[in-house]
C-alpha cells in the first residue's frame, strides 16, 4: 500500500513538473517584447533573438510560439531509441536556434497560424523521411523514426566532382557523403551551403554531423533557396509566393507540397508516378500535420500534394538532387 502511495505521489509530481515546464516555456515566449515600426505604410517588427532585424514576418507568430518542445518530441519520438544512429544529437533547441536565422525571411512566419504550422510540418516531413530508420513493423510505426541518422552510414564514394575544381575544389582527405537534416551530398553542395552560412564546409564537411544547429541551418537554407534564380525555392512554392508560368502549368508544376519535392530532388522522386520514394515523404508530411493538430485534409488534393505527374525543373541534374 505504502509503495502504491509513493508511486502515485511520484506520478503526480512528474505531471506537475511537466505542466510547470510548459508554463515556463510559454512565459519565456510571451516575455519577448515586440518592437514595431512603420515604413511606407508597412508594418515591420523585431522580436529579439528569434526574429531579429525589422521584418514584416516578425510581426507574425514566431515558431516557438506555436511549435513547442513536446510537439517536436511527438514528431520524432523514436530518435533517441537505443537502436537509432544519432542518439542525443538532434533536439528542439537546435531546430529553433537554426530557424531563428531564417524566420525574418519568412520561414515558419509566413501567412496565418495554419500556414505557418503547415510549413514547419512540410519542412520537417522532408527531414523525417530523409533521416528515418523506420520500417513497416518498427515499434511506433514507420513514421515515428525521423532524425534517426545524421549522416550516411555506408558511403560508396567520396562524392568529389572534379568539374567544380575551380569553384568548389575538393579538400584532400575530405569526404562529401550525405550529412544533415536534409542530407547534403557532393563538394559543390557543401561549398554552396558553406558560403551561405559562413562555414568552411569544403575543408570540414564533418561539421554538419557534429553540430545539430548547423545541420538544421543547412537544411533550412536549402528549403529557402532556389536551385536556379529563375526557379522558386521550396519555401516559395509551398507558401504560395510562387506564380507558375504557362510552361510550369503545362508540365503540371503547381504551388504545394509536391513541387517542394521537385525542387529538392528533381527526377530522383518526381515524374515517375506514385513511387515509394515520393510516397514516403508525403506520408511523413501528412502524419506530422495530424500530430500537430492541423489535419491532413489541409494538405490539398493529390496534384498539389505529390509530384507524380510533374516534369522535373532540372532533369537528371545532380544539382537538383540530394539523393
C-alpha positions as CSV (number, residue, x, y, z in Angstrom):
1,X,0.0,0.0,0.0
2,X,2.8,2.4,1.0
3,X,4.7,1.7,-2.3
4,X,1.5,2.4,-4.3
5,X,1.1,5.7,-2.5
6,X,4.7,6.6,-3.2
7,X,4.3,5.7,-6.9
8,X,1.1,7.8,-7.1
9,X,2.9,10.8,-5.5
10,X,5.8,10.4,-7.9
11,X,3.5,10.3,-10.9
12,X,1.6,13.4,-9.7
13,X,4.9,15.2,-9.1
14,X,6.0,14.4,-12.7
15,X,2.8,15.8,-14.1
16,X,3.2,19.0,-12.0
17,X,6.8,19.4,-13.2
18,X,5.8,18.9,-16.9
19,X,3.0,21.4,-16.6
20,X,5.3,23.9,-14.9
21,X,8.0,23.4,-17.6
22,X,5.3,24.1,-20.3
23,X,4.2,27.2,-18.5
24,X,7.8,28.5,-18.2
25,X,8.3,27.8,-21.9
26,X,5.2,29.7,-22.7
27,X,6.0,32.5,-20.3
28,X,9.5,32.9,-21.9
29,X,7.9,33.2,-25.3
30,X,5.4,35.8,-24.1
31,X,8.1,37.8,-22.3
32,X,9.7,38.8,-25.6
33,X,8.9,42.4,-26.3
34,X,7.8,43.1,-29.9
35,X,9.3,46.3,-31.4
36,X,7.2,47.8,-34.1
37,X,7.8,50.5,-36.8
38,X,6.1,51.6,-40.0
39,X,7.7,52.4,-43.3
40,X,5.8,53.4,-46.5
41,X,2.6,52.1,-44.8
42,X,4.0,48.7,-44.0
43,X,4.4,47.3,-40.5
44,X,7.8,45.9,-39.5
45,X,8.7,44.1,-36.3
46,X,11.6,42.8,-34.3
47,X,11.1,40.1,-31.7
48,X,14.5,39.8,-30.2
49,X,16.7,36.7,-30.7
50,X,14.2,34.5,-32.6
51,X,13.1,37.0,-35.2
52,X,15.6,39.9,-35.3
53,X,16.0,42.7,-37.7
54,X,12.9,44.6,-38.8
55,X,10.9,42.2,-40.9
56,X,7.2,42.1,-41.9
57,X,7.4,38.4,-41.0
58,X,8.4,39.1,-37.4
59,X,5.0,40.7,-36.9
60,X,3.5,37.2,-37.1
61,X,3.9,34.4,-34.5
62,X,7.4,33.1,-34.2
63,X,7.9,29.3,-34.5
64,X,8.4,28.7,-30.7
65,X,5.0,30.4,-30.1
66,X,3.1,27.7,-31.9
67,X,5.6,24.8,-32.1
68,X,7.0,23.7,-28.7
69,X,9.3,21.1,-27.3
70,X,6.5,18.5,-26.6
71,X,5.4,18.7,-30.3
72,X,9.0,18.2,-31.5
73,X,9.2,15.2,-29.2
74,X,5.9,13.8,-30.6
75,X,7.1,14.1,-34.2
76,X,10.5,12.4,-33.6
77,X,9.5,10.1,-30.7
78,X,12.0,7.3,-31.5
79,X,15.1,9.3,-32.4
80,X,16.8,8.6,-29.1
81,X,15.9,4.9,-29.0
82,X,19.0,2.6,-28.4
83,X,18.8,1.3,-31.9
84,X,18.9,4.8,-33.5
85,X,22.1,6.0,-35.1
86,X,22.3,9.6,-33.8
87,X,21.2,9.3,-30.2
88,X,21.4,12.6,-28.3
89,X,22.3,14.6,-31.4
90,X,19.0,16.2,-32.6
91,X,16.9,18.4,-30.3
92,X,14.3,21.1,-30.3
93,X,16.6,23.8,-29.2
94,X,18.9,23.2,-32.1
95,X,16.0,23.4,-34.5
96,X,14.7,26.7,-33.1
97,X,18.2,28.2,-33.0
98,X,18.7,27.3,-36.6
99,X,15.2,28.5,-37.6
100,X,15.8,31.9,-36.0
101,X,18.3,32.7,-38.8
102,X,15.5,32.3,-41.4
103,X,12.3,33.4,-39.6
104,X,12.9,37.1,-40.6
105,X,12.9,35.8,-44.2
106,X,9.6,34.1,-43.8
107,X,10.5,30.5,-42.7
108,X,7.6,29.4,-40.5
109,X,6.5,33.0,-40.2
110,X,4.5,33.5,-43.5
111,X,0.8,33.7,-43.5
112,X,-1.7,32.8,-40.8
113,X,-1.0,30.3,-38.0
114,X,-2.3,27.4,-40.0
115,X,0.0,28.1,-42.9
116,X,2.9,28.6,-40.5
117,X,2.3,25.2,-38.9
118,X,1.9,23.6,-42.3
119,X,5.2,24.9,-43.5
120,X,7.0,23.6,-40.4
121,X,5.3,20.2,-41.0
122,X,6.3,20.3,-44.6
123,X,9.9,21.1,-44.0
124,X,10.1,18.5,-41.1
125,X,8.3,16.0,-43.3
126,X,11.3,16.1,-45.7
127,X,13.6,15.9,-42.7
128,X,11.8,13.0,-41.1
129,X,11.7,11.0,-44.3
130,X,15.3,11.6,-45.2
131,X,16.7,10.7,-41.8
132,X,14.4,7.8,-40.9
133,X,15.3,4.3,-40.0
134,X,11.7,3.3,-39.7
135,X,10.3,0.3,-41.5
136,X,6.9,-1.5,-41.7
137,X,6.9,-3.2,-38.4
138,X,9.1,-0.8,-36.4
139,X,7.9,0.0,-32.9
140,X,5.6,3.0,-33.0
141,X,5.2,2.6,-36.8
142,X,7.5,3.5,-39.7
143,X,6.8,7.3,-39.4
144,X,8.0,7.7,-35.8
145,X,11.7,7.2,-36.6
146,X,12.7,10.5,-38.2
147,X,16.1,12.0,-37.1
148,X,17.4,8.5,-36.6
149,X,20.5,9.4,-38.7
150,X,22.8,12.4,-39.0
151,X,25.0,11.0,-41.8
152,X,25.1,8.3,-44.5
153,X,26.1,5.1,-42.9
154,X,28.0,3.3,-45.6
155,X,29.1,5.8,-48.3
156,X,30.0,4.1,-51.6
157,X,32.2,7.0,-52.7
158,X,33.6,10.3,-51.6
159,X,31.3,12.5,-53.8
160,X,34.1,14.7,-55.2
161,X,33.1,16.1,-58.6
162,X,36.2,17.5,-60.3
163,X,34.1,19.5,-62.7
164,X,33.8,22.1,-59.9
165,X,37.6,22.1,-59.1
166,X,37.9,25.9,-59.7
167,X,34.8,27.0,-57.7
168,X,34.5,24.2,-55.1
169,X,37.7,22.3,-55.1
170,X,37.7,19.1,-53.0
171,X,39.9,19.2,-49.9
172,X,42.4,16.3,-49.8
173,X,41.0,13.7,-47.3
174,X,37.6,15.3,-47.1
175,X,34.6,13.1,-47.9
176,X,31.4,14.7,-49.1
177,X,28.9,11.9,-48.3
178,X,25.4,12.6,-47.1
179,X,25.1,14.5,-43.8
180,X,22.5,16.6,-42.2
181,X,18.7,17.0,-41.7
182,X,18.1,17.1,-45.5
183,X,21.3,15.3,-46.4
184,X,24.0,17.2,-48.4
185,X,26.0,15.3,-50.9
186,X,28.9,16.4,-53.2
187,X,31.6,19.0,-52.8
188,X,29.7,21.7,-54.8
189,X,26.7,21.5,-52.4
190,X,28.9,21.6,-49.3
191,X,30.7,24.6,-50.9
192,X,27.4,26.5,-51.6
193,X,26.0,25.8,-48.2
194,X,29.2,26.8,-46.5
195,X,29.4,30.1,-48.4
196,X,25.8,30.9,-47.3
197,X,26.3,30.0,-43.7
198,X,29.9,31.4,-43.5
199,X,31.4,28.0,-42.5
200,X,34.3,26.3,-44.3
201,X,32.4,23.1,-45.1
202,X,34.6,22.3,-48.1
203,X,37.5,21.8,-45.7
204,X,35.4,20.5,-42.9
205,X,32.2,18.7,-44.2
206,X,32.2,16.8,-40.9
207,X,31.0,19.9,-39.1
208,X,27.4,19.0,-40.3
209,X,27.4,15.8,-38.3
210,X,29.0,17.4,-35.3
211,X,26.6,20.4,-34.8
212,X,22.9,19.9,-34.9
213,X,22.1,23.6,-35.2
214,X,24.4,23.8,-38.3
215,X,22.8,20.7,-39.7
216,X,19.3,22.2,-39.4
217,X,20.6,25.6,-40.8
218,X,21.9,23.9,-43.8
219,X,18.6,22.2,-44.4
220,X,16.6,25.3,-43.9
221,X,18.9,27.3,-46.2
222,X,18.3,24.6,-48.9
223,X,14.5,25.0,-48.3
224,X,14.6,28.8,-48.6
225,X,17.0,29.0,-51.6
226,X,16.2,28.3,-55.3
227,X,18.4,25.9,-57.2
228,X,18.4,28.4,-60.0
229,X,17.4,32.1,-60.0
230,X,14.6,31.6,-62.5
231,X,13.0,28.9,-60.3
232,X,11.2,29.1,-56.9
233,X,12.6,27.9,-53.6
234,X,10.7,25.1,-51.8
235,X,9.5,27.8,-49.3
236,X,8.0,30.0,-52.1
237,X,6.4,27.0,-53.8
238,X,4.8,25.9,-50.6
239,X,3.5,29.1,-49.0
240,X,2.1,30.5,-52.3
241,X,4.7,33.2,-53.1
242,X,5.5,31.5,-56.5
243,X,3.3,32.1,-59.5
244,X,3.7,29.3,-62.1
245,X,4.5,30.2,-65.7
246,X,2.5,28.8,-68.6
247,X,5.3,26.3,-69.1
248,X,5.1,25.3,-65.4
249,X,1.4,24.7,-65.8
250,X,1.8,22.6,-68.9
251,X,4.4,20.5,-67.1
252,X,2.0,20.0,-64.1
253,X,4.0,22.1,-61.6
254,X,1.7,23.9,-59.2
255,X,2.2,25.5,-55.8
256,X,2.1,23.0,-53.0
257,X,4.0,20.2,-51.3
258,X,4.5,18.3,-54.5
259,X,6.6,21.0,-56.0
260,X,8.9,21.2,-52.9
261,X,9.9,17.6,-53.8
262,X,10.5,18.6,-57.4
263,X,12.8,21.4,-56.3
264,X,14.7,19.4,-53.7
265,X,15.1,16.1,-55.5
266,X,14.1,16.5,-59.2
267,X,13.7,13.3,-61.1
268,X,15.1,11.4,-58.1
269,X,11.4,11.1,-57.0
270,X,9.3,13.2,-59.4
271,X,7.6,12.4,-62.7
272,X,7.6,8.7,-62.1
273,X,4.1,8.1,-60.9
274,X,3.3,7.1,-57.3
275,X,6.7,5.6,-56.4
276,X,7.7,4.6,-52.8
277,X,10.4,7.2,-52.5
278,X,7.9,10.0,-53.1
279,X,5.1,8.5,-51.1
280,X,7.3,8.1,-48.1
281,X,8.0,11.8,-48.0
282,X,4.3,12.6,-48.5
283,X,3.4,10.2,-45.7
284,X,5.7,11.9,-43.2
285,X,4.2,15.3,-44.1
286,X,0.6,14.1,-43.6
287,X,1.5,12.3,-40.3
288,X,3.1,15.4,-38.9
289,X,0.1,17.5,-39.9
290,X,-2.1,15.2,-37.9
291,X,0.2,15.2,-34.9
292,X,0.3,19.0,-34.9
293,X,-3.5,19.1,-34.9
294,X,-3.7,20.8,-38.3
295,X,-5.0,17.7,-40.0
296,X,-4.0,16.1,-43.3
297,X,-7.2,17.4,-45.0
298,X,-5.5,20.8,-45.1
299,X,-2.8,19.4,-47.5
300,X,-4.9,19.7,-50.6
301,X,-5.7,17.3,-53.4
302,X,-3.3,14.8,-55.0
303,X,-2.0,17.0,-57.7
304,X,-0.9,19.6,-55.1
305,X,0.4,17.0,-52.6
306,X,2.6,14.9,-54.9
307,X,4.9,15.4,-57.9
308,X,3.9,12.0,-59.5
309,X,3.0,13.7,-62.8
310,X,5.3,16.7,-62.7
311,X,8.1,17.3,-65.2
312,X,11.3,17.9,-63.1
313,X,12.6,21.5,-63.1
314,X,16.1,20.2,-63.6
315,X,16.0,16.8,-65.3
316,X,18.8,14.4,-64.4
317,X,20.9,17.2,-62.8
318,X,22.9,16.2,-59.8
319,X,22.4,19.8,-58.5
320,X,18.7,19.2,-58.3
321,X,19.1,16.1,-56.2
322,X,20.3,15.4,-52.8
323,X,19.7,11.7,-53.1
